[in-house]
């Protein structure tokens, strides 16, 4: 009779542990994965010619600032040269 009690106790212990870990037999992958963290905000730069905001990796560096395109850089630098 002692062994039966011990067995019941162990069964209860395993049941509790199983419940805590999730349903027994369920693979870990089936649980929904945590949502991916959002992409970090990208630095926005301002075109020195027209004032348009553009992401840093699209900005064209030049004398006097960054530009949205080669034409704006050229016109800005031409104006700087005149002054
Ligand atoms: Zn521009």
PDB file of the backbone (N, CA, C, O) and the ligand in Angstrom, with CONECT records:
HET     ZN  A 101       1
ATOM      1  N   UNK A   1       0.832  -1.204   0.000  1.00  0.00           N
ATOM      2  CA  UNK A   1       0.000   0.000   0.000  1.00  0.00           C
ATOM      3  C   UNK A   1       0.873   1.263   0.000  1.00  0.00           C
ATOM      4  O   UNK A   1       0.505   2.285  -0.580  1.00  0.00           O
ATOM      5  N   UNK A   2       2.014   1.174   0.649  1.00  0.00           N
ATOM      6  CA  UNK A   2       2.934   2.303   0.712  1.00  0.00           C
ATOM      7  C   UNK A   2       3.406   2.692  -0.685  1.00  0.00           C
ATOM      8  O   UNK A   2       3.490   3.871  -1.030  1.00  0.00           O
ATOM      9  N   UNK A   3       3.718   1.648  -1.492  1.00  0.00           N
ATOM     10  CA  UNK A   3       4.246   1.887  -2.837  1.00  0.00           C
ATOM     11  C   UNK A   3       3.203   2.561  -3.729  1.00  0.00           C
ATOM     12  O   UNK A   3       3.527   3.397  -4.573  1.00  0.00           O
ATOM     13  N   UNK A   4       1.950   2.175  -3.522  1.00  0.00           N
ATOM     14  CA  UNK A   4       0.875   2.755  -4.323  1.00  0.00           C
ATOM     15  C   UNK A   4       0.772   4.262  -4.047  1.00  0.00           C
ATOM     16  O   UNK A   4       0.580   5.072  -4.954  1.00  0.00           O
ATOM     17  N   UNK A   5       0.906   4.598  -2.774  1.00  0.00           N
ATOM     18  CA  UNK A   5       0.845   6.013  -2.378  1.00  0.00           C
ATOM     19  C   UNK A   5       2.013   6.782  -2.996  1.00  0.00           C
ATOM     20  O   UNK A   5       1.852   7.895  -3.497  1.00  0.00           O
ATOM     21  N   UNK A   6       3.205   6.154  -2.945  1.00  0.00           N
ATOM     22  CA  UNK A   6       4.402   6.779  -3.505  1.00  0.00           C
ATOM     23  C   UNK A   6       4.244   6.965  -5.007  1.00  0.00           C
ATOM     24  O   UNK A   6       4.612   8.001  -5.562  1.00  0.00           O
ATOM     25  N   UNK A   7       3.697   5.959  -5.646  1.00  0.00           N
ATOM     26  CA  UNK A   7       3.490   6.012  -7.096  1.00  0.00           C
ATOM     27  C   UNK A   7       2.512   7.142  -7.445  1.00  0.00           C
ATOM     28  O   UNK A   7       2.729   7.888  -8.400  1.00  0.00           O
ATOM     29  N   UNK A   8       1.456   7.255  -6.674  1.00  0.00           N
ATOM     30  CA  UNK A   8       0.460   8.298  -6.915  1.00  0.00           C
ATOM     31  C   UNK A   8       1.080   9.674  -6.716  1.00  0.00           C
ATOM     32  O   UNK A   8       0.773  10.614  -7.450  1.00  0.00           O
ATOM     33  N   UNK A   9       1.949   9.786  -5.726  1.00  0.00           N
ATOM     34  CA  UNK A   9       2.618  11.046  -5.437  1.00  0.00           C
ATOM     35  C   UNK A   9       3.521  11.434  -6.595  1.00  0.00           C
ATOM     36  O   UNK A   9       3.524  12.583  -7.039  1.00  0.00           O
ATOM     37  N   UNK A  10       4.298  10.452  -7.086  1.00  0.00           N
ATOM     38  CA  UNK A  10       5.196  10.703  -8.203  1.00  0.00           C
ATOM     39  C   UNK A  10       4.404  11.077  -9.457  1.00  0.00           C
ATOM     40  O   UNK A  10       4.779  11.987 -10.196  1.00  0.00           O
ATOM     41  N   UNK A  11       3.316  10.367  -9.678  1.00  0.00           N
ATOM     42  CA  UNK A  11       2.478  10.660 -10.841  1.00  0.00           C
ATOM     43  C   UNK A  11       1.951  12.084 -10.760  1.00  0.00           C
ATOM     44  O   UNK A  11       1.922  12.808 -11.755  1.00  0.00           O
ATOM     45  N   UNK A  12       1.537  12.472  -9.565  1.00  0.00           N
ATOM     46  CA  UNK A  12       1.046  13.829  -9.373  1.00  0.00           C
ATOM     47  C   UNK A  12       2.134  14.858  -9.613  1.00  0.00           C
ATOM     48  O   UNK A  12       1.883  15.919 -10.185  1.00  0.00           O
ATOM     49  N   UNK A  13       3.350  14.540  -9.172  1.00  0.00           N
ATOM     50  CA  UNK A  13       4.475  15.444  -9.351  1.00  0.00           C
ATOM     51  C   UNK A  13       4.785  15.621 -10.837  1.00  0.00           C
ATOM     52  O   UNK A  13       4.969  16.738 -11.319  1.00  0.00           O
ATOM     53  N   UNK A  14       4.837  14.504 -11.546  1.00  0.00           N
ATOM     54  CA  UNK A  14       5.122  14.577 -12.990  1.00  0.00           C
ATOM     55  C   UNK A  14       4.022  15.332 -13.730  1.00  0.00           C
ATOM     56  O   UNK A  14       4.285  16.068 -14.680  1.00  0.00           O
ATOM     57  N   UNK A  15       2.781  15.134 -13.273  1.00  0.00           N
ATOM     58  CA  UNK A  15       1.660  15.816 -13.915  1.00  0.00           C
ATOM     59  C   UNK A  15       1.795  17.324 -13.741  1.00  0.00           C
ATOM     60  O   UNK A  15       1.598  18.086 -14.688  1.00  0.00           O
ATOM     61  N   UNK A  16       2.129  17.747 -12.533  1.00  0.00           N
ATOM     62  CA  UNK A  16       2.276  19.179 -12.253  1.00  0.00           C
ATOM     63  C   UNK A  16       3.417  19.760 -13.081  1.00  0.00           C
ATOM     64  O   UNK A  16       3.278  20.832 -13.672  1.00  0.00           O
ATOM     65  N   UNK A  17       4.548  19.050 -13.124  1.00  0.00           N
ATOM     66  CA  UNK A  17       5.693  19.528 -13.906  1.00  0.00           C
ATOM     67  C   UNK A  17       5.334  19.613 -15.383  1.00  0.00           C
ATOM     68  O   UNK A  17       5.718  20.557 -16.073  1.00  0.00           O
ATOM     69  N   UNK A  18       4.594  18.615 -15.860  1.00  0.00           N
ATOM     70  CA  UNK A  18       4.190  18.595 -17.269  1.00  0.00           C
ATOM     71  C   UNK A  18       3.288  19.767 -17.595  1.00  0.00           C
ATOM     72  O   UNK A  18       3.419  20.381 -18.653  1.00  0.00           O
ATOM     73  N   UNK A  19       2.371  20.079 -16.690  1.00  0.00           N
ATOM     74  CA  UNK A  19       1.450  21.196 -16.915  1.00  0.00           C
ATOM     75  C   UNK A  19       2.223  22.508 -16.952  1.00  0.00           C
ATOM     76  O   UNK A  19       1.927  23.392 -17.755  1.00  0.00           O
ATOM     77  N   UNK A  20       3.205  22.625 -16.086  1.00  0.00           N
ATOM     78  CA  UNK A  20       3.976  23.873 -16.030  1.00  0.00           C
ATOM     79  C   UNK A  20       4.763  24.094 -17.318  1.00  0.00           C
ATOM     80  O   UNK A  20       4.892  25.222 -17.792  1.00  0.00           O
ATOM     81  N   UNK A  21       5.291  22.994 -17.882  1.00  0.00           N
ATOM     82  CA  UNK A  21       6.094  23.120 -19.099  1.00  0.00           C
ATOM     83  C   UNK A  21       5.225  23.294 -20.339  1.00  0.00           C
ATOM     84  O   UNK A  21       5.736  23.588 -21.419  1.00  0.00           O
ATOM     85  N   UNK A  22       3.949  23.120 -20.192  1.00  0.00           N
ATOM     86  CA  UNK A  22       3.075  23.103 -21.357  1.00  0.00           C
ATOM     87  C   UNK A  22       2.512  21.719 -21.493  1.00  0.00           C
ATOM     88  O   UNK A  22       2.883  20.820 -20.738  1.00  0.00           O
ATOM     89  N   UNK A  23       1.634  21.528 -22.431  1.00  0.00           N
ATOM     90  CA  UNK A  23       1.023  20.231 -22.592  1.00  0.00           C
ATOM     91  C   UNK A  23       2.070  19.191 -22.962  1.00  0.00           C
ATOM     92  O   UNK A  23       2.869  19.417 -23.871  1.00  0.00           O
ATOM     93  N   UNK A  24       2.080  18.041 -22.265  1.00  0.00           N
ATOM     94  CA  UNK A  24       3.078  17.019 -22.599  1.00  0.00           C
ATOM     95  C   UNK A  24       2.852  16.485 -23.999  1.00  0.00           C
ATOM     96  O   UNK A  24       1.714  16.270 -24.415  1.00  0.00           O
ATOM     97  N   UNK A  25       3.939  16.272 -24.725  1.00  0.00           N
ATOM     98  CA  UNK A  25       3.836  15.726 -26.079  1.00  0.00           C
ATOM     99  C   UNK A  25       3.753  16.805 -27.129  1.00  0.00           C
ATOM    100  O   UNK A  25       3.930  16.522 -28.314  1.00  0.00           O
ATOM    101  N   UNK A  26       3.486  18.045 -26.726  1.00  0.00           N
ATOM    102  CA  UNK A  26       3.400  19.122 -27.709  1.00  0.00           C
ATOM    103  C   UNK A  26       4.803  19.631 -28.039  1.00  0.00           C
ATOM    104  O   UNK A  26       5.541  20.011 -27.130  1.00  0.00           O
ATOM    105  N   UNK A  27       5.183  19.647 -29.300  1.00  0.00           N
ATOM    106  CA  UNK A  27       6.522  20.136 -29.651  1.00  0.00           C
ATOM    107  C   UNK A  27       6.664  21.624 -29.367  1.00  0.00           C
ATOM    108  O   UNK A  27       5.702  22.388 -29.440  1.00  0.00           O
ATOM    109  N   UNK A  28       7.875  22.006 -29.044  1.00  0.00           N
ATOM    110  CA  UNK A  28       8.145  23.407 -28.699  1.00  0.00           C
ATOM    111  C   UNK A  28       7.833  24.343 -29.869  1.00  0.00           C
ATOM    112  O   UNK A  28       7.352  25.459 -29.676  1.00  0.00           O
ATOM    113  N   UNK A  29       8.114  23.869 -31.083  1.00  0.00           N
ATOM    114  CA  UNK A  29       7.991  24.731 -32.255  1.00  0.00           C
ATOM    115  C   UNK A  29       6.543  25.125 -32.525  1.00  0.00           C
ATOM    116  O   UNK A  29       6.283  26.125 -33.193  1.00  0.00           O
ATOM    117  N   UNK A  30       5.587  24.326 -31.996  1.00  0.00           N
ATOM    118  CA  UNK A  30       4.190  24.647 -32.303  1.00  0.00           C
ATOM    119  C   UNK A  30       3.719  25.873 -31.551  1.00  0.00           C
ATOM    120  O   UNK A  30       2.738  26.508 -31.937  1.00  0.00           O
ATOM    121  N   UNK A  31       4.411  26.205 -30.484  1.00  0.00           N
ATOM    122  CA  UNK A  31       4.032  27.415 -29.759  1.00  0.00           C
ATOM    123  C   UNK A  31       4.423  28.633 -30.590  1.00  0.00           C
ATOM    124  O   UNK A  31       5.456  28.625 -31.260  1.00  0.00           O
ATOM    125  N   UNK A  32       3.611  29.664 -30.547  1.00  0.00           N
ATOM    126  CA  UNK A  32       3.882  30.832 -31.383  1.00  0.00           C
ATOM    127  C   UNK A  32       5.205  31.468 -30.979  1.00  0.00           C
ATOM    128  O   UNK A  32       5.421  31.721 -29.793  1.00  0.00           O
ATOM    129  N   UNK A  33       6.086  31.731 -31.922  1.00  0.00           N
ATOM    130  CA  UNK A  33       7.376  32.353 -31.602  1.00  0.00           C
ATOM    131  C   UNK A  33       7.172  33.801 -31.190  1.00  0.00           C
ATOM    132  O   UNK A  33       6.189  34.427 -31.587  1.00  0.00           O
ATOM    133  N   UNK A  34       8.089  34.340 -30.399  1.00  0.00           N
ATOM    134  CA  UNK A  34       7.951  35.742 -29.999  1.00  0.00           C
ATOM    135  C   UNK A  34       8.048  36.644 -31.213  1.00  0.00           C
ATOM    136  O   UNK A  34       8.812  36.354 -32.134  1.00  0.00           O
ATOM    137  N   UNK A  35       7.284  37.739 -31.235  1.00  0.00           N
ATOM    138  CA  UNK A  35       7.308  38.626 -32.399  1.00  0.00           C
ATOM    139  C   UNK A  35       8.686  39.245 -32.585  1.00  0.00           C
ATOM    140  O   UNK A  35       9.347  39.618 -31.616  1.00  0.00           O
ATOM    141  N   UNK A  36       9.108  39.349 -33.835  1.00  0.00           N
ATOM    142  CA  UNK A  36      10.410  39.925 -34.134  1.00  0.00           C
ATOM    143  C   UNK A  36      10.436  41.393 -33.721  1.00  0.00           C
ATOM    144  O   UNK A  36       9.452  42.108 -33.910  1.00  0.00           O
ATOM    145  N   UNK A  37      11.549  41.842 -33.162  1.00  0.00           N
ATOM    146  CA  UNK A  37      11.610  43.257 -32.772  1.00  0.00           C
ATOM    147  C   UNK A  37      11.565  44.142 -34.004  1.00  0.00           C
ATOM    148  O   UNK A  37      12.121  43.784 -35.042  1.00  0.00           O
ATOM    149  N   UNK A  38      10.908  45.298 -33.905  1.00  0.00           N
ATOM    150  CA  UNK A  38      10.818  46.186 -35.072  1.00  0.00           C
ATOM    151  C   UNK A  38      12.190  46.707 -35.468  1.00  0.00           C
ATOM    152  O   UNK A  38      13.079  46.853 -34.629  1.00  0.00           O
ATOM    153  N   UNK A  39      12.349  46.982 -36.738  1.00  0.00           N
ATOM    154  CA  UNK A  39      13.627  47.488 -37.233  1.00  0.00           C
ATOM    155  C   UNK A  39      13.953  48.820 -36.562  1.00  0.00           C
ATOM    156  O   UNK A  39      13.068  49.652 -36.359  1.00  0.00           O
ATOM    157  N   UNK A  40      15.205  49.016 -36.223  1.00  0.00           N
ATOM    158  CA  UNK A  40      15.555  50.286 -35.574  1.00  0.00           C
ATOM    159  C   UNK A  40      15.312  51.449 -36.512  1.00  0.00           C
ATOM    160  O   UNK A  40      15.536  51.336 -37.717  1.00  0.00           O
ATOM    161  N   UNK A  41      14.858  52.563 -35.972  1.00  0.00           N
ATOM    162  CA  UNK A  41      14.573  53.713 -36.829  1.00  0.00           C
ATOM    163  C   UNK A  41      15.838  54.199 -37.517  1.00  0.00           C
ATOM    164  O   UNK A  41      16.899  54.301 -36.902  1.00  0.00           O
ATOM    165  N   UNK A  42      15.707  54.491 -38.780  1.00  0.00           N
ATOM    166  CA  UNK A  42      16.863  54.920 -39.548  1.00  0.00           C
ATOM    167  C   UNK A  42      16.997  56.436 -39.451  1.00  0.00           C
ATOM    168  O   UNK A  42      16.005  57.164 -39.405  1.00  0.00           O
ATOM    169  N   UNK A  43      18.222  56.883 -39.422  1.00  0.00           N
ATOM    170  CA  UNK A  43      18.478  58.315 -39.330  1.00  0.00           C
ATOM    171  C   UNK A  43      18.007  58.984 -40.611  1.00  0.00           C
ATOM    172  O   UNK A  43      18.306  58.524 -41.713  1.00  0.00           O
ATOM    173  N   UNK A  44      17.265  60.078 -40.453  1.00  0.00           N
ATOM    174  CA  UNK A  44      16.785  60.820 -41.610  1.00  0.00           C
ATOM    175  C   UNK A  44      17.651  62.062 -41.788  1.00  0.00           C
ATOM    176  O   UNK A  44      17.906  62.801 -40.837  1.00  0.00           O
ATOM    177  N   UNK A  45      18.090  62.273 -43.001  1.00  0.00           N
ATOM    178  CA  UNK A  45      18.901  63.452 -43.298  1.00  0.00           C
ATOM    179  C   UNK A  45      18.103  64.375 -44.203  1.00  0.00           C
ATOM    180  O   UNK A  45      17.131  63.959 -44.834  1.00  0.00           O
ATOM    181  N   UNK A  46      18.518  65.612 -44.259  1.00  0.00           N
ATOM    182  CA  UNK A  46      17.774  66.620 -45.014  1.00  0.00           C
ATOM    183  C   UNK A  46      18.652  67.107 -46.158  1.00  0.00           C
ATOM    184  O   UNK A  46      19.817  67.455 -45.967  1.00  0.00           O
ATOM    185  N   UNK A  47      18.073  67.124 -47.334  1.00  0.00           N
ATOM    186  CA  UNK A  47      18.781  67.622 -48.504  1.00  0.00           C
ATOM    187  C   UNK A  47      19.038  69.111 -48.303  1.00  0.00           C
ATOM    188  O   UNK A  47      18.120  69.879 -48.015  1.00  0.00           O
ATOM    189  N   UNK A  48      20.299  69.505 -48.460  1.00  0.00           N
ATOM    190  CA  UNK A  48      20.661  70.908 -48.239  1.00  0.00           C
ATOM    191  C   UNK A  48      20.100  71.810 -49.336  1.00  0.00           C
ATOM    192  O   UNK A  48      20.040  73.027 -49.163  1.00  0.00           O
ATOM    193  N   UNK A  49      19.694  71.231 -50.449  1.00  0.00           N
ATOM    194  CA  UNK A  49      19.185  72.027 -51.557  1.00  0.00           C
ATOM    195  C   UNK A  49      17.673  72.229 -51.471  1.00  0.00           C
ATOM    196  O   UNK A  49      17.189  73.361 -51.496  1.00  0.00           O
ATOM    197  N   UNK A  50      16.943  71.138 -51.370  1.00  0.00           N
ATOM    198  CA  UNK A  50      15.482  71.255 -51.408  1.00  0.00           C
ATOM    199  C   UNK A  50      14.826  71.002 -50.050  1.00  0.00           C
ATOM    200  O   UNK A  50      13.632  71.253 -49.888  1.00  0.00           O
ATOM    201  N   UNK A  51      15.589  70.511 -49.075  1.00  0.00           N
ATOM    202  CA  UNK A  51      15.028  70.304 -47.756  1.00  0.00           C
ATOM    203  C   UNK A  51      14.285  68.998 -47.592  1.00  0.00           C
ATOM    204  O   UNK A  51      13.692  68.744 -46.544  1.00  0.00           O
ATOM    205  N   UNK A  52      14.312  68.171 -48.617  1.00  0.00           N
ATOM    206  CA  UNK A  52      13.609  66.900 -48.545  1.00  0.00           C
ATOM    207  C   UNK A  52      14.319  65.968 -47.566  1.00  0.00           C
ATOM    208  O   UNK A  52      15.547  65.892 -47.537  1.00  0.00           O
ATOM    209  N   UNK A  53      13.518  65.262 -46.765  1.00  0.00           N
ATOM    210  CA  UNK A  53      14.110  64.294 -45.835  1.00  0.00           C
ATOM    211  C   UNK A  53      14.285  62.967 -46.535  1.00  0.00           C
ATOM    212  O   UNK A  53      13.398  62.502 -47.251  1.00  0.00           O
ATOM    213  N   UNK A  54      15.437  62.365 -46.320  1.00  0.00           N
ATOM    214  CA  UNK A  54      15.699  61.085 -46.938  1.00  0.00           C
ATOM    215  C   UNK A  54      16.522  60.225 -46.000  1.00  0.00           C
ATOM    216  O   UNK A  54      17.298  60.745 -45.198  1.00  0.00           O
ATOM    217  N   UNK A  55      16.357  58.895 -46.096  1.00  0.00           N
ATOM    218  CA  UNK A  55      17.131  58.009 -45.226  1.00  0.00           C
ATOM    219  C   UNK A  55      18.629  58.153 -45.466  1.00  0.00           C
ATOM    220  O   UNK A  55      19.081  58.460 -46.569  1.00  0.00           O
ATOM    221  N   UNK A  56      19.388  57.918 -44.386  1.00  0.00           N
ATOM    222  CA  UNK A  56      20.834  58.171 -44.426  1.00  0.00           C
ATOM    223  C   UNK A  56      21.525  57.356 -45.522  1.00  0.00           C
ATOM    224  O   UNK A  56      22.489  57.823 -46.128  1.00  0.00           O
ATOM    225  N   UNK A  57      21.036  56.145 -45.775  1.00  0.00           N
ATOM    226  CA  UNK A  57      21.737  55.326 -46.762  1.00  0.00           C
ATOM    227  C   UNK A  57      21.433  55.751 -48.195  1.00  0.00           C
ATOM    228  O   UNK A  57      22.073  55.272 -49.131  1.00  0.00           O
ATOM    229  N   UNK A  58      20.456  56.652 -48.375  1.00  0.00           N
ATOM    230  CA  UNK A  58      20.156  57.146 -49.723  1.00  0.00           C
ATOM    231  C   UNK A  58      20.707  58.542 -49.941  1.00  0.00           C
ATOM    232  O   UNK A  58      20.673  59.061 -51.057  1.00  0.00           O
ATOM    233  N   UNK A  59      21.214  59.150 -48.882  1.00  0.00           N
ATOM    234  CA  UNK A  59      21.705  60.516 -48.983  1.00  0.00           C
ATOM    235  C   UNK A  59      23.038  60.551 -49.732  1.00  0.00           C
ATOM    236  O   UNK A  59      23.874  59.655 -49.606  1.00  0.00           O
ATOM    237  N   UNK A  60      23.200  61.598 -50.499  1.00  0.00           N
ATOM    238  CA  UNK A  60      24.422  61.774 -51.267  1.00  0.00           C
ATOM    239  C   UNK A  60      25.265  62.839 -50.562  1.00  0.00           C
ATOM    240  O   UNK A  60      24.890  64.012 -50.553  1.00  0.00           O
ATOM    241  N   UNK A  61      26.389  62.450 -49.975  1.00  0.00           N
ATOM    242  CA  UNK A  61      27.187  63.442 -49.256  1.00  0.00           C
ATOM    243  C   UNK A  61      27.897  64.390 -50.222  1.00  0.00           C
ATOM    244  O   UNK A  61      28.348  63.988 -51.295  1.00  0.00           O
ATOM    245  N   UNK A  62      27.982  65.622 -49.828  1.00  0.00           N
ATOM    246  CA  UNK A  62      28.671  66.608 -50.668  1.00  0.00           C
ATOM    247  C   UNK A  62      29.187  67.739 -49.821  1.00  0.00           C
ATOM    248  O   UNK A  62      29.077  67.703 -48.595  1.00  0.00           O
ATOM    249  N   UNK A  63      29.745  68.740 -50.456  1.00  0.00           N
ATOM    250  CA  UNK A  63      30.233  69.905 -49.711  1.00  0.00           C
ATOM    251  C   UNK A  63      29.043  70.682 -49.181  1.00  0.00           C
ATOM    252  O   UNK A  63      28.145  71.031 -49.947  1.00  0.00           O
ATOM    253  N   UNK A  64      29.019  70.955 -47.904  1.00  0.00           N
ATOM    254  CA  UNK A  64      27.947  71.761 -47.326  1.00  0.00           C
ATOM    255  C   UNK A  64      26.759  70.950 -46.850  1.00  0.00           C
ATOM    256  O   UNK A  64      25.779  71.534 -46.387  1.00  0.00           O
ATOM    257  N   UNK A  65      26.803  69.641 -46.942  1.00  0.00           N
ATOM    258  CA  UNK A  65      25.695  68.845 -46.439  1.00  0.00           C
ATOM    259  C   UNK A  65      25.471  67.607 -47.273  1.00  0.00           C
ATOM    260  O   UNK A  65      26.338  67.173 -48.030  1.00  0.00           O
ATOM    261  N   UNK A  66      24.272  67.044 -47.114  1.00  0.00           N
ATOM    262  CA  UNK A  66      23.914  65.870 -47.895  1.00  0.00           C
ATOM    263  C   UNK A  66      22.786  66.259 -48.843  1.00  0.00           C
ATOM    264  O   UNK A  66      22.064  67.228 -48.608  1.00  0.00           O
ATOM    265  N   UNK A  67      22.648  65.493 -49.909  1.00  0.00           N
ATOM    266  CA  UNK A  67      21.701  65.849 -50.958  1.00  0.00           C
ATOM    267  C   UNK A  67      20.891  64.641 -51.373  1.00  0.00           C
ATOM    268  O   UNK A  67      21.296  63.496 -51.175  1.00  0.00           O
ATOM    269  N   UNK A  68      19.716  64.927 -51.965  1.00  0.00           N
ATOM    270  CA  UNK A  68      18.839  63.847 -52.381  1.00  0.00           C
ATOM    271  C   UNK A  68      19.278  63.289 -53.721  1.00  0.00           C
ATOM    272  O   UNK A  68      18.891  62.180 -54.087  1.00  0.00           O
ATOM    273  N   UNK A  69      20.073  64.036 -54.449  1.00  0.00           N
ATOM    274  CA  UNK A  69      20.518  63.551 -55.747  1.00  0.00           C
ATOM    275  C   UNK A  69      21.702  64.353 -56.246  1.00  0.00           C
ATOM    276  O   UNK A  69      22.060  65.390 -55.687  1.00  0.00           O
ATOM    277  N   UNK A  70      22.304  63.844 -57.316  1.00  0.00           N
ATOM    278  CA  UNK A  70      23.501  64.489 -57.860  1.00  0.00           C
ATOM    279  C   UNK A  70      23.174  65.874 -58.411  1.00  0.00           C
ATOM    280  O   UNK A  70      24.009  66.776 -58.337  1.00  0.00           O
ATOM    281  N   UNK A  71      21.964  66.058 -58.966  1.00  0.00           N
ATOM    282  CA  UNK A  71      21.604  67.358 -59.544  1.00  0.00           C
ATOM    283  C   UNK A  71      21.527  68.425 -58.458  1.00  0.00           C
ATOM    284  O   UNK A  71      21.984  69.552 -58.653  1.00  0.00           O
ATOM    285  N   UNK A  72      20.948  68.069 -57.314  1.00  0.00           N
ATOM    286  CA  UNK A  72      20.841  69.045 -56.233  1.00  0.00           C
ATOM    287  C   UNK A  72      22.207  69.343 -55.642  1.00  0.00           C
ATOM    288  O   UNK A  72      22.489  70.472 -55.243  1.00  0.00           O
ATOM    289  N   UNK A  73      23.054  68.319 -55.588  1.00  0.00           N
ATOM    290  CA  UNK A  73      24.400  68.553 -55.079  1.00  0.00           C
ATOM    291  C   UNK A  73      25.140  69.507 -56.015  1.00  0.00           C
ATOM    292  O   UNK A  73      25.823  70.426 -55.564  1.00  0.00           O
ATOM    293  N   UNK A  74      24.997  69.280 -57.323  1.00  0.00           N
ATOM    294  CA  UNK A  74      25.689  70.113 -58.310  1.00  0.00           C
ATOM    295  C   UNK A  74      25.202  71.558 -58.227  1.00  0.00           C
ATOM    296  O   UNK A  74      26.010  72.488 -58.221  1.00  0.00           O
ATOM    297  N   UNK A  75      23.872  71.750 -58.162  1.00  0.00           N
ATOM    298  CA  UNK A  75      23.340  73.114 -58.129  1.00  0.00           C
ATOM    299  C   UNK A  75      23.706  73.808 -56.818  1.00  0.00           C
ATOM    300  O   UNK A  75      23.973  75.009 -56.809  1.00  0.00           O
ATOM    301  N   UNK A  76      23.722  73.070 -55.723  1.00  0.00           N
ATOM    302  CA  UNK A  76      24.070  73.657 -54.425  1.00  0.00           C
ATOM    303  C   UNK A  76      25.553  74.068 -54.436  1.00  0.00           C
ATOM    304  O   UNK A  76      25.907  75.161 -53.995  1.00  0.00           O
ATOM    305  N   UNK A  77      26.390  73.194 -54.937  1.00  0.00           N
ATOM    306  CA  UNK A  77      27.831  73.494 -54.933  1.00  0.00           C
ATOM    307  C   UNK A  77      28.145  74.614 -55.921  1.00  0.00           C
ATOM    308  O   UNK A  77      29.072  75.395 -55.706  1.00  0.00           O
ATOM    309  N   UNK A  78      27.372  74.690 -57.006  1.00  0.00           N
ATOM    310  CA  UNK A  78      27.574  75.780 -57.971  1.00  0.00           C
ATOM    311  C   UNK A  78      27.249  77.114 -57.320  1.00  0.00           C
ATOM    312  O   UNK A  78      27.954  78.103 -57.518  1.00  0.00           O
ATOM    313  N   UNK A  79      26.158  77.129 -56.530  1.00  0.00           N
ATOM    314  CA  UNK A  79      25.769  78.355 -55.840  1.00  0.00           C
ATOM    315  C   UNK A  79      26.806  78.734 -54.785  1.00  0.00           C
ATOM    316  O   UNK A  79      27.124  79.910 -54.607  1.00  0.00           O
ATOM    317  N   UNK A  80      27.329  77.722 -54.090  1.00  0.00           N
ATOM    318  CA  UNK A  80      28.356  77.996 -53.069  1.00  0.00           C
ATOM    319  C   UNK A  80      29.612  78.578 -53.720  1.00  0.00           C
ATOM    320  O   UNK A  80      30.289  79.434 -53.152  1.00  0.00           O
ATOM    321  N   UNK A  81      29.903  78.085 -54.932  1.00  0.00           N
ATOM    322  CA  UNK A  81      31.081  78.577 -55.637  1.00  0.00           C
ATOM    323  C   UNK A  81      30.948  80.021 -56.039  1.00  0.00           C
ATOM    324  O   UNK A  81      31.927  80.767 -56.055  1.00  0.00           O
ATOM    325  N   UNK A  82      29.708  80.423 -56.370  1.00  0.00           N
ATOM    326  CA  UNK A  82      29.487  81.807 -56.791  1.00  0.00           C
ATOM    327  C   UNK A  82      29.642  82.776 -55.620  1.00  0.00           C
ATOM    328  O   UNK A  82      30.164  83.880 -55.777  1.00  0.00           O
ATOM    329  N   UNK A  83      29.180  82.345 -54.444  1.00  0.00           N
ATOM    330  CA  UNK A  83      29.173  83.232 -53.308  1.00  0.00           C
ATOM    331  C   UNK A  83      30.579  83.511 -52.760  1.00  0.00           C
ATOM    332  O   UNK A  83      30.728  84.253 -51.789  1.00  0.00           O
TER     333      UNK A  83
HETATM  334 ZN    ZN A 101      17.148  67.842 -52.972  1.00  0.00          ZN
END
